[in-house]
Amino acid sequence: MTAAEVDQKDPTCAVCGSPAAVTGSVHSSFSDRDFHLAHCSTCRYSFVVDPRSDFESLYDDRYYRGRGADPTVDYEAELDDPRTIRAYEWRAILRIVTHLCGSLDGVRWLDFGCGLGGLVQYGRGSGIDIVGFDEGHAAQRMRDRAIPALAPPELEAGAASFDVVTAIEVLEHLLDPMTALRRIARLLRPGGLLFLTTGNAAPFRGRLENWDYVQPDVHVGYFEPVTLEIALRGAGLEPSTPGFVPGFADLIRYKVLKHRGFKQRSSLERLVPWWLASRVVDRRYRVSAQPVGWRS
């Protein structure tokens, strides 16, 4: 799609349905092309106007080994590496969800868009009744590794059967995030929790092209907290913002180390006072400002 064609397209916001305005473009060295970005002034959702849709090519074996559009991850290696920094993220999620739910005893948990199932494997090793769901190459690799995961028919049969659903760095990959959120809402029991993570676009409003989270081949949607509140309500969930609850220090620790190119935990990074550094980072990037959703 040319720049002229984008300008004439009048993109529509996938969250609230309002007309959006093209704000600029960003170049992908992976695809060797420019992607155009738009912003909705109604709900503050930003998105790629002309995304790739060849998902099997994007999310193939190379992607999950860190050789695709996002070179900062290596899901295959993380599953077998006892020193992976990803353990900080997994530990953080368990602690945050425990804090929000009060206890994980008897909780039935689904990790939606779980990739190769690292959180599922970690959670089950901690005695949690957690299963995953993903599609394509990821689903096949979970079957190969015998990591518990639901097939699409099993997922559809699971209405109102989960106490917790997580969606960790999922929404930004979706062309239609509202369909996914409504699907998740149907899976939750009354009183159930959706805990998700996705980058907070608010600190980069008006200069999205300068945000390194903008990887337009695979990250096609960018949410501010108000965007997520609108999206959660639109999906039938009640948003709330717990803030910097126990676990966020580890979550931010993982994000910082990943951004700095660390793959494994080390004595060097352990010297950092993360209890303080994570607060400083959160004040700048507002990671903890994103809401969670509750099923009424």
N, C-alpha and C positions, 0 to 999 in steps of 0.2 A: 504494500500500500504506500503510495507516494504522499508527501506532505500535503499536496493540494487535495488529494482524496480524503485524507484525515480531516482537514479543515472543513470539508463539505459534509462530513458524515454526521455531525451533531450527536456525539456519543451520549448514551443514557446511563445513569448510575445504576449499578447492579444491586445496590443496597436499598435505596429509597425510590428509584424510578424517576428521579428528577433529571432534567437536562444538565449535562456537564460541559465544561469548557476545556479545550485542549490548552495545556500550559507549557509544553515544551517537548523535548525528546532526549533520549539517552542512548548511547551507543553500546552495543554488546560485542565484545571481541570474540565471544564464543560463537555467536551466530553471524558475526561480521555484518551487522545491519543496525539501523536506527529503529528504536521503538518509541512511539509517541505516548505521552502521558496526559491524562485529563484529571480534573478536580471538580467535585460536586460541592457547590457552596451551601447546599441545603444540609447535608449530613457529614460533609468534610471527608468523604471517601475519595481517595485518589487511585487511579488504576491505569493499566496499560490498555490503550485503545485498540492496538493491532497485535494481540498476543499470538504466540505460536500455539497450534492445536495438535501437533504431532506428538501426543503424550508418550506413546510407546518408544519413540526415538529419544525423547528428553529424559524419561525416567527408566532408563535401561540399566544394565549391569555397570556401565561406566559411571553413571550418576551415583549409584550407591557405593562405589569405590572411590569417590572423590575425584573422578576424572571427567566429569561432565560439566554442566552449567554452573554448579556450585562446588568449587574445589576445596572449600573449607571443611567439608564433611567426608567421613569415610565410614559409613554405617557397617560395612562388612567387618572391618578391622575392629571397630568398637565392641562388637559382640563377643570377641574372643580376647580382648586386651584387658587384663585385670587392672591396669594402670591408666585406662582411658580417662580423660578429663570429663567425658560425658557422664561419668558416675556422679559428678557434682550436680548436674542437671537432674538426673534420675532421683538422687537423694533429696534434692530440693522439692521436686514435685510431690514425692511421698509426704514430706514434712508439711508442705503447704496444704495439701488435701486433708491430711490428718487434722491440722489446725482448724480448717473450715468445717469439717464434718464432726469433729470431736473425737472420733475413733474410726478405725478401719475394720474393726471386728464385724464380721458378717457382711461387709460391704461387697457388692458385685460391681466391678469396674470394667469399663470398656475404654481402650485407647484407640480413638478414631483417627485414621490416617497415620498409622503407627510406624510407617516405614518398614524396616526389617524386624521390628518387634523388640528393640533393645529395652524399652521401658517395661514391656510385658515380661521379658526374661528377668529383669532386675526385680520387679515387683513380686513375681512368683517366688523368687529366691528369698524374699522377705515374708513369705507366707500369705500374700494377698491374692484374692480371687480376681485376677485380672486377665482379660483376653484382648486381642487386637483386632483391628480391621484395616485392611488396605486392599488395593487392587493391582493388577498388572504384575510386573516383575517382582515387586515386593511381596505380594501374596504367595507367589510360587516359592520364593526363597524361605518364607516362614514355614511353608509346608515341608520344604527340604530339611529344615532344621527342627521340625516338630515343635515349633513355638505356637502355642494355642492362639488361633485366629478364626474369626467367623467368615464364612463365605457370604456373598450378597443375600441369598435366600434366608440364611440363618439370621442375618442382621435384620432383615425385614420382619422376621418372625419374633424379634425380640422387643416389641413395643412395650414400653413402661416396665422394663425388667432390670434396669441398671440404676444403681444409687449414685454412681459417679461416671461421667464421661470426660475424658481429657482429649484435647486437640492441640498438640504441641507443635507450633510452627506449621500449621496446616492451612489456615484461612487465606493466607497471602498467596497460596498456590492455586486457588480456585477461581475459575471464571464466574461461577455462580455461587457465591458464599451463602446466600439466603436459603437455597435448597438444602445445602449441607446442614445449616443451623436448624432448619425445621425438621430435618431427618433426625438430628441429635435430640431435639426436644421431644420427639415421639418416643425415643428410646429410654428417656429418663422416667423414673418413678416420681410420683408426687413428693416434693421435698428434695428431689435429686439435684446434684451439682454438675454444672459444666465448668471446668477449669481449662482455660486455653491460654496460650502464649502466642503473640505476634508482635512485631515491632511497632512502636508508637510513632506514628508519622507526625504528631503535633509539633515536636521541636524542629521539624524540617519543612513546615508549611511554607510554600512559596519558593523553596529551594530544594525540592525533592531530588533533583538531578545530582545533588552533592552528597546524597546519603548512600553509603556503601551497602546498605540493606537492599537497595534497588538493584536487583538482579533480574532484568526484565524477561529473560527466557523462562524463568520458573516462578519468580515473585511477581504476580500480576495485579495484586490488590494491596492497598496500604491504609491502615485503620488508625484513626485517632480515637481516644476514649469515647467521645461523644458518638462517633460512628458505630462503635461496638454496642453502646447502649441502645441506639436506635435499632441496630440489627438484631440484638437479643430480644428486644420487645417485639419486633416484627416476627420473630420465630416463636413467640409464645413463652418466652422466659423472662424472669424478673432480674434485671441487672443490679449488681451491687459492687462496690469497690472496697475490698478489704484493706488495701494499702500494703505497706511493707511488713507483712506478717512473717513469722518464723519460716525460714526456707528461702526467702528471697536473696539473702546474702550468698548462698550457694548458687542460686540460679544466675545471678549477675556475675559471680565468679566464673562460672562456665562460659558465659557469653564473652567476657573480657578475654579469657585465655584463648578461646576459639578465634576471636578477632586478631589476637596477637600471634596466631600460628602455632600455639601449643597443641600437641596431640595427647601427651601423657602428663599425669601429675608428677611433680618434681619437688625436690627440696628447695629449689629456687623460688617457685611460686608460693610455697608454703610460708616464706618469709614475709609475704604481704599481709598487712593487717586487714583481712577481708571484711571484718565486722565494720570497719570504718570506710575502707575503699569502696565497698558496695553501696554504701549510703551516698557517697560523693557521686558515683556513677549514676545512681538512681535519680539524684537531684537534677542531673543534666539530661538524661535520656528518658526519665519517667517510665521505667519498665513496670513498676508496680501500680501505675495509674490505670492500667487496662482493667475493665470490669470482668467479673465472673457472672454466670447466669444460674438462676435457680428455677426449678420447675414447681409451680404452685399446685 
